[in-house]
């Protein structure tokens, strides 16, 4: 099976995390492409490394803009973070994670610059320094 085809097992985990879109009643417009097909298109682009505009329409994954917009919307909705947390919880419950090999990377963990500023900072001099500009 191709790596961009979503398995039933993965889809069962991911589908509840996706935001539900409401269709307008009066002017519903075109029926949206199913999320699973769009996800396959997103995975195809990410796996092959092609540009969005070169996504082959013959594969049935929708247009390049449909896949790109859905990826943007899911990213803004926090779908990938929640999926990561679900998968980590499942692996941890099955004792399949070795936490002794865990590394905290600053690109994944938010580090506040300067810490909290609850108290006023004390000056080290008698008076404020003169401006040099």
Order of alpha helices (4+ residues) and beta strands (2+ residues): alpha-alpha-alpha-alpha
